[in-house]
Amino acid sequence: MIRSFITAFQMYSRIPMPRIEWRPENRRYALCFFPFVGMVMGCLFMLWDRLCTRLGTGSLLFGAGAVFLTVLVTGGIHLDGFCDTCDARASWGDKARKLEILSDSHIGAFAAIKLGVYLVLYTALLSELQGTPAAAVTAIGYVLSRALSGLAAVAFTAAKKEGSLFDFTSNTHKNAALFILAFTAAASCFAMAAADIPAGISAAAAALLLMMYYRHMAYREFGGITGDLAGWFLQVCELLIAAAAVFTYRIMEVIA
C-alpha cells in the first residue's frame, strides 16, 4: 500500500517521493491514492487564498498564482493529455487517425490555441473565487476530478491495449479501486455541498455530467479511453467545477 501511494504521487505529481521500482505490484492500488494528489492541491489552493486575502493582493495575482500552483504540483502531465486530445479531435479523422495523433509528442496549432484559451479562462474564473466560500468548493473539486478520472480509468473500456493508462490499470486491483474511488467521489460531492450548498451542488453536477459526456465522446471518437483522454477530462472537469462554483455563487449573491 505504501509503495502504491508513492507510485501514485510519482506518476501524477512532481512532489518529491522516495524512488521505487516501476513494478506491477507497486501499482496495484496506486489509483486508489490518485485523489490524494488532489487533496494536496486543494490545501495549497486554500493556503494561497488565505495568504492573498490577508495581504490584500489583487484578484488577477490570486488567479494566476492558483493556476501556477496546479501546474507546479502536476508538472503539466494532464495538460499534455488535454493538448493531444484537442489536436486529435480537431483533425476530424477516423478513430485510427485520432489515436495516431494522440501518440504524437508534438503540439499542433489547435492545441496551442485551446491551451491559451483554457489558461486565460481558468485564471479568470479562479480570480473570482478569492475570499469566498466557493473557493473551498473548487479546492475539493481537485479531489473529485481525480476520483472520477480514476473511476473512468477502471470502469471504461480502453481504446488500445498499450500505453500509460492501460499499463497502469491492467495491474490495478479493480474492485478495491472502484469502491475507494466511488466512496471518495461521493464524499467529495457532500463536502462541496457542505462548503456552499448551491455552488457545491452545481459544481458536483457539472462534474458528473461531464463524466457522462466523456464516456460518450471517447467511445464514439476513439473507441475507448486513453491516458491523454483522461488528462483532457481532468482538466475540463476542473474548469467546469470552477465555472459552476463561480457563476452559482454570484447568481445567489444577486438573488440575495
C-alpha positions as CSV (number, residue, x, y, z in Angstrom):
1,M,0.0,0.0,0.0
2,I,2.8,2.4,0.8
3,R,4.5,1.6,-2.5
4,S,1.2,2.2,-4.3
5,F,0.9,5.6,-2.5
6,I,4.4,6.6,-3.6
7,T,3.7,5.3,-7.1
8,A,0.6,7.5,-7.4
9,F,2.5,10.6,-6.5
10,Q,5.4,9.7,-8.7
11,M,3.1,9.2,-11.7
12,Y,0.7,12.1,-11.2
13,S,2.7,14.8,-9.4
14,R,6.1,16.4,-9.1
15,I,6.0,16.2,-5.3
16,P,9.4,14.6,-4.2
17,M,8.9,11.0,-3.2
18,P,11.3,8.1,-2.4
19,R,12.3,6.3,-5.6
20,I,10.8,2.8,-6.0
21,E,10.9,0.4,-8.9
22,W,8.2,0.5,-11.6
23,R,6.8,-2.9,-10.9
24,P,3.2,-4.3,-11.3
25,E,2.8,-5.0,-7.6
26,N,3.7,-1.4,-6.8
27,R,0.9,-0.1,-9.0
28,R,-1.8,-2.5,-7.7
29,Y,-3.5,0.2,-5.5
30,A,-2.0,3.3,-6.9
31,L,-5.2,4.6,-8.5
32,C,-6.8,4.5,-5.0
33,F,-4.4,7.2,-3.9
34,F,-4.8,9.4,-7.0
35,P,-7.3,11.7,-5.3
36,F,-4.6,12.3,-2.6
37,V,-2.8,14.4,-5.1
38,G,-5.9,16.5,-5.4
39,M,-6.0,16.9,-1.6
40,V,-2.5,18.4,-1.7
41,M,-3.6,20.7,-4.5
42,G,-6.7,21.7,-2.6
43,C,-4.8,22.5,0.5
44,L,-2.3,24.6,-1.4
45,F,-5.1,26.4,-3.1
46,M,-6.8,27.3,0.2
47,L,-3.5,28.4,1.7
48,W,-2.9,30.6,-1.3
49,D,-6.4,32.1,-0.9
50,R,-5.8,32.9,2.7
51,L,-2.4,34.4,2.0
52,C,-3.7,36.6,-0.8
53,T,-6.8,37.7,1.2
54,R,-4.6,38.5,4.2
55,L,-2.2,40.6,2.1
56,G,-4.9,42.2,0.1
57,T,-3.5,41.3,-3.2
58,G,-5.4,41.8,-6.5
59,S,-7.7,39.1,-7.9
60,L,-5.6,38.7,-11.0
61,L,-2.5,37.7,-9.0
62,F,-4.6,35.3,-7.0
63,G,-6.0,33.6,-10.1
64,A,-2.6,33.4,-11.9
65,G,-0.9,32.1,-8.8
66,A,-3.6,29.4,-8.3
67,V,-3.2,28.2,-11.9
68,F,0.6,28.2,-11.5
69,L,0.2,26.0,-8.3
70,T,-1.8,23.4,-10.3
71,V,0.8,23.2,-12.9
72,L,3.6,23.2,-10.4
73,V,2.2,20.2,-8.5
74,T,1.2,18.1,-11.5
75,G,4.1,19.1,-13.8
76,G,1.6,19.6,-16.6
77,I,1.0,15.9,-17.1
78,H,-2.7,16.3,-17.5
79,L,-2.4,19.5,-19.7
80,D,-0.2,17.4,-22.0
81,G,-3.2,15.0,-22.5
82,F,-5.5,17.9,-22.9
83,C,-3.4,19.3,-25.8
84,D,-3.0,15.9,-27.5
85,T,-6.8,15.4,-27.3
86,C,-7.5,18.8,-28.7
87,D,-5.2,18.1,-31.7
88,A,-6.8,14.7,-32.3
89,R,-10.4,15.9,-32.1
90,A,-9.6,18.9,-34.4
91,S,-8.3,16.6,-37.1
92,W,-11.8,15.2,-37.8
93,G,-10.1,12.0,-38.8
94,D,-11.3,8.4,-38.2
95,K,-10.6,6.6,-34.9
96,A,-7.3,5.2,-36.1
97,R,-6.1,8.6,-37.2
98,K,-7.1,10.2,-33.9
99,L,-5.3,7.6,-31.9
100,E,-2.2,8.1,-34.1
101,I,-2.3,11.9,-33.3
102,L,-2.6,11.1,-29.6
103,S,0.7,9.2,-29.8
104,D,2.5,12.2,-31.4
105,S,4.5,14.1,-28.9
106,H,4.4,17.3,-30.9
107,I,1.9,20.1,-30.2
108,G,-0.3,21.3,-33.0
109,A,-1.8,24.8,-33.7
110,F,-5.2,23.8,-32.5
111,A,-3.8,22.5,-29.2
112,A,-1.7,25.7,-28.7
113,I,-4.8,27.9,-29.3
114,K,-7.1,25.9,-27.0
115,L,-4.4,25.7,-24.3
116,G,-4.0,29.5,-24.4
117,V,-7.8,30.0,-24.1
118,Y,-8.0,27.4,-21.3
119,L,-5.4,29.0,-19.2
120,V,-6.8,32.5,-19.6
121,L,-10.3,31.3,-18.9
122,Y,-9.2,29.3,-15.9
123,T,-7.2,32.2,-14.5
124,A,-10.3,34.5,-14.9
125,L,-12.6,32.0,-13.1
126,L,-10.2,31.4,-10.2
127,S,-9.7,35.1,-9.7
128,E,-13.4,35.4,-8.9
129,L,-13.1,33.0,-6.0
130,Q,-10.7,34.8,-3.8
131,G,-12.0,35.0,-0.2
132,T,-15.4,33.3,-1.0
133,P,-16.9,30.1,0.3
134,A,-17.0,28.9,-3.3
135,A,-13.2,28.7,-3.2
136,A,-13.5,25.7,-0.9
137,V,-15.8,24.1,-3.5
138,T,-13.1,24.4,-6.1
139,A,-10.4,23.2,-3.7
140,I,-12.4,20.0,-3.0
141,G,-13.0,19.7,-6.8
142,Y,-9.4,18.8,-7.2
143,V,-10.2,15.6,-5.3
144,L,-13.5,14.9,-7.1
145,S,-11.9,15.3,-10.6
146,R,-9.3,12.8,-9.8
147,A,-11.7,10.3,-8.2
148,L,-13.9,10.5,-11.3
149,S,-10.9,10.2,-13.6
150,G,-9.7,7.1,-11.7
151,L,-13.2,5.6,-11.8
152,A,-13.4,6.1,-15.5
153,A,-9.9,4.6,-16.0
154,V,-11.0,1.4,-14.2
155,A,-14.6,1.2,-15.4
156,F,-14.4,2.4,-19.0
157,T,-13.1,0.4,-22.0
158,A,-9.5,1.2,-23.1
159,A,-9.1,2.3,-26.7
160,K,-5.9,0.3,-27.1
161,K,-4.1,-2.5,-25.3
162,E,-1.0,-0.4,-24.8
163,G,0.1,3.0,-23.4
164,S,0.4,4.5,-20.0
165,L,-3.2,4.2,-19.0
166,F,-3.5,0.5,-20.0
167,D,-0.2,-0.3,-18.4
168,F,-1.3,1.5,-15.2
169,T,-4.8,0.0,-14.9
170,S,-4.0,-3.6,-16.1
171,N,-2.3,-4.3,-12.8
172,T,-4.9,-2.4,-10.7
173,H,-7.0,-4.2,-8.1
174,K,-10.2,-3.1,-9.8
175,N,-12.7,-4.0,-7.1
176,A,-10.7,-2.1,-4.5
177,A,-10.2,0.9,-6.8
178,L,-13.9,1.1,-7.8
179,F,-15.0,1.0,-4.1
180,I,-12.5,3.5,-2.8
181,L,-12.8,5.9,-5.8
182,A,-16.6,5.8,-5.7
183,F,-16.6,6.5,-2.0
184,T,-14.1,9.4,-2.4
185,A,-16.2,10.9,-5.2
186,A,-19.4,10.7,-3.1
187,A,-17.6,12.1,-0.1
188,S,-16.2,15.0,-2.2
189,C,-19.7,15.8,-3.5
190,F,-21.0,16.0,0.0
191,A,-18.1,18.1,1.2
192,M,-18.5,20.5,-1.7
193,A,-22.2,20.9,-0.8
194,A,-21.2,21.5,2.9
195,A,-18.8,24.2,1.9
196,D,-21.5,26.1,-0.1
197,I,-24.8,24.4,-0.8
198,P,-25.8,26.0,-4.2
199,A,-22.2,26.3,-5.6
200,G,-21.3,22.8,-4.3
201,I,-24.3,21.1,-5.8
202,S,-24.0,22.8,-9.2
203,A,-20.2,22.1,-9.3
204,A,-20.7,18.4,-8.4
205,A,-23.5,18.1,-11.0
206,A,-21.3,19.7,-13.7
207,A,-18.5,17.2,-13.0
208,L,-20.9,14.2,-13.2
209,L,-22.5,15.4,-16.4
210,L,-19.0,15.9,-17.9
211,M,-18.1,12.3,-17.0
212,M,-21.2,11.1,-18.9
213,Y,-20.2,13.2,-21.9
214,Y,-16.6,12.0,-21.6
215,R,-17.6,8.3,-21.9
216,H,-19.9,9.1,-24.9
217,M,-17.2,11.2,-26.7
218,A,-14.4,8.8,-26.0
219,Y,-16.3,5.7,-27.2
220,R,-17.7,7.4,-30.3
221,E,-14.5,9.2,-31.5
222,F,-11.7,7.0,-30.2
223,G,-13.3,3.6,-29.4
224,G,-12.5,4.0,-25.7
225,I,-10.3,6.0,-23.3
226,T,-6.6,6.6,-23.2
227,G,-4.2,8.4,-20.9
228,D,-4.4,11.5,-23.0
229,L,-8.2,11.5,-22.9
230,A,-8.1,11.0,-19.1
231,G,-5.9,14.1,-18.9
232,W,-8.4,16.1,-21.1
233,F,-11.2,15.0,-18.9
234,L,-9.5,16.0,-15.7
235,Q,-8.5,19.5,-17.0
236,V,-12.0,20.2,-18.4
237,C,-13.6,18.9,-15.2
238,E,-11.6,21.3,-13.0
239,L,-12.5,24.1,-15.3
240,L,-16.2,23.3,-15.2
241,I,-16.2,22.9,-11.4
242,A,-14.7,26.4,-11.1
243,A,-17.1,27.8,-13.6
244,A,-20.1,26.3,-11.9
245,A,-18.9,27.4,-8.5
246,V,-18.3,31.0,-9.6
247,F,-21.5,31.6,-11.5
248,T,-23.7,29.9,-9.0
249,Y,-22.2,31.8,-6.1
250,R,-22.5,35.1,-8.0
251,I,-26.1,34.4,-9.0
252,M,-27.0,33.6,-5.5
253,E,-25.4,36.9,-4.3
254,V,-27.6,38.8,-6.8
255,I,-30.7,37.0,-5.8
256,A,-30.0,37.6,-2.1
